[in-house]
Amino acid sequence: MERLGTGIGWRPEIADAVERMPGIDWVETVAENVCPGHLPPSLVRLRERGVTVIPHGVSLGLGGAERPDAGRLAVLAERVEALGAPLVTEHIAFVRAGGPMTASPRLEAGHLLPVPRTRDALDVLCENVRVAQDALPVPLAVENIAALISWPGEEMTEGQFLYELADRTGVRLLIDVANLHTNHVNRGEDPAKALAELPLEAIAYVHVAGGFERDGVWHDSHAHPVPQPVLDILTDLASRVSPPGVLLERDENFPEPAELERELGAIRAALEKGGAERATPTEGAVPTEGAASEEREKPAPAQDALAEGAPPAQDALTEGTKPVQDALAPARQRLALAQAALLSALVAGTPVPEGFDRVRLGVQARALAGKRADVVAKVAPELPVILGDGYRRAFLAYTHGHPMADGYRRDALDFAGYLLAEGRCEDARVRAELREWWLERSGPKPRSRRPGVRLARATRRVLLRR
């Protein structure tokens, strides 16, 4: 794995600052926000300067019950090639559930949700990762996520789960130390134990980010400064291995460039401290790099559904005219039912599945609704302007009984349509503006570009000039 150095998450809001920031070796951009034919000029300039750009996907849902969508993989591959990236990353998470496998409506989470650490989920995840690896033109690395909730009946720790995933697929790991801290606060998991169980040689790079704690729950916001406990986990990691790259993530509530530079300085200091400890290990310290790999306690061997002699895992393959049954079909079915039940409880108000913490599920449901409102406000910024202070209250009310099914842009249209159809806009001016906004975007092409509308508007302009 090539050395990446120190990087920062590239976002349009801080594009100019990132270009001017000293000591930035590479950047990461959200893959879904990049159009291959129209790369942001800032990214083009960075690439021309020799700065590596890595696309970071958020929508594949590799931890879901279904095989990765071929269309989404093709789109991700286009981003990789457009950016000339040496690597592409995604998450160990599920983001949608339901559909034909469960004979229930397909639901979108709009967020990364944790995969149960069970043999079923691991078998499915390994095969999904293999499918993605085959479809992508560069190596894949997958990220551990932050979680507010725990699955009942888990069979492995996070470190064991990641070890087996890397061991069975050869996939590289993107280790987010902020997410290890989140899982420490929310699920009582020891970050040091997770690091001790990881295949350190598989690490592609590391994420560092901030968050906040409320009522005993840590929220991985990417909108707050990096706290000291996260830097301490980074130091612990660096005392075990020299990570090829480390990146600061910030998605909103952007501070002044000088503050971002100070955070990058704190990250470099944490790495240096860990490197010094690695160079001069104290008595009882964890062995480093190769020694750690040899002495690490490896989890019990898994029953790989694709062991020699097993049929290839696909939902519907044919060999000549004879169908070949998917070896993972039962595991996929069990996982599909479990994930659909959980997601439905979170976004559609159905009963909480047995074994889950009802209070914590409520926290997660509110967090999902809040994030949904925030993202819709970003993809359709006119809505908060039209609705004013009432936007967020109206949107959160809308989420009850209206789960997202087809992405955030469709969600924005559906929300506006709901307000109009249900007579939720009492102010005539607001109702007229909202209706105009909805009509402009609800057809096959923008209403303002349709001949009849253009003629009517031109006529109105002429009349107004008289």
Steps between C-alpha positions, in 0.01 A plus 500: 500500500642837400560762768231766491613729781268757659172585334168676547149431379435723199164677516377785275458729801874485582638439151697827484640451849611144421685619190694754706558276802865403557602139546199339330620188319162365390126557521191283511171593337152348533470293182128560452554878497740492204394508134773337285442733206492815710758470775513799736779735385657481846542122473641537150759749625594277793549203269715711265720584799547128567262480797337156517118501501318195638123449449313392813169328431199511733218325314609149396372333814756218496364371830147461363337168421493552123795480266650842417310677224689479170392850402631655821829314458533626143439858613760464776751358250442806277584729791818305569618534141402868471702583812796275413472353849729219621234375742127522568325469835156407633338402829418182688134590533153452362308799367180346361279199567172341399394430144446164327713299745261587783178568303491843666548861383857598425626753754801731499676589824673810369778403738756227570356233731700228676524145374443227761827329587369154427617217271206559266581869462873432462443239227275739307734796550802301379325401179369854445853636542629246247235611250601864551870421471442327166305800365737777607819595313710568813533341846209542742524597867204481737432708811376406846200718586371678809186356655235616746348154532614142554359188339393224739676164474827620348765229469821702451669814620563778251869411477424133433238589240741731314783246526295226336366735233852605398635147531232344280479767231834681498312830526687788658368682806424866557512530877304790646634564849213741571259214434692279743447773760130522410458126548687522830253756636185355346568126512763462771764365261868540584688682218834352612358148476363571153840630386676197649276267297534685167714380210722808513669415172162539323452866598476729196455821697333653806212744555495750786190709579310677775162458662310577818340321793139554605323306776769233504486445122788596271398646165761475224410838352807589290404856598700547820868513597688171540493416874800379694371140546495460121856632474601256775361208296695629199817504713428144612459392138821677397685325783411169334545584132591795278174565311551577128276803527289699745213729403299764687126486425271801534160508329331813636529786749835577341738709711754750375790348302739574787292277729509214248877541476526481880301176497730359234792600720349312795456193278865513392606535863294195600662300220848611604433406861380155397795458265741581783333239719525247218870574459573457872245245629460481876474180698168330432428709191314352210741360234516703182423428137625153401530377857149616576371313200665178616395520864148632453232257610321403183124435524369148457489400132174591330293264292551685172198441284724521194752238606643273234225309329218737597306663217567867430281735703256672270130561529422340165772337294448253222741235387381415151130447556535366854460758782774521761364572848664783694693341786435811708127526425391385851746736672394787274135430576554499876706818483244668272215434742700622800618819330156580358341461844758730659486767228120496498498559875741791456332682211144369475400465864442125497558299822856477632650156421562274797830546680563866408519780754180701443641822644816482290294417191298815565822702512608348169160566341510868599858527374397353164209742468721794593767405250233452233373852562854640483590324174171593330572861597837469323376335180194729484616823672195688370270310737636649827489843333137457392381346827719709730527403865225243454702282261660265751187457711294425189755255362537306826122470517499375141751223578243329724329259265699611192823299483750584228493257208695655212774738612509853636401692185184293462444544872506880462238482223282262699519726806390805301224300332380379839480854639299614198269198487428505873441875512782551747590846368253752638690804372388565141836646397692201639256260334541672163880499520507136609264400219715680245812327636332159487366550146843615381661172611233230490481446123738315267687826442501840672170679450680824415647332192168381360387705193158591638640621828775701330240666273272583791785651700624701201148633443467595867835688487383696194169591667677612813718740302191686359 
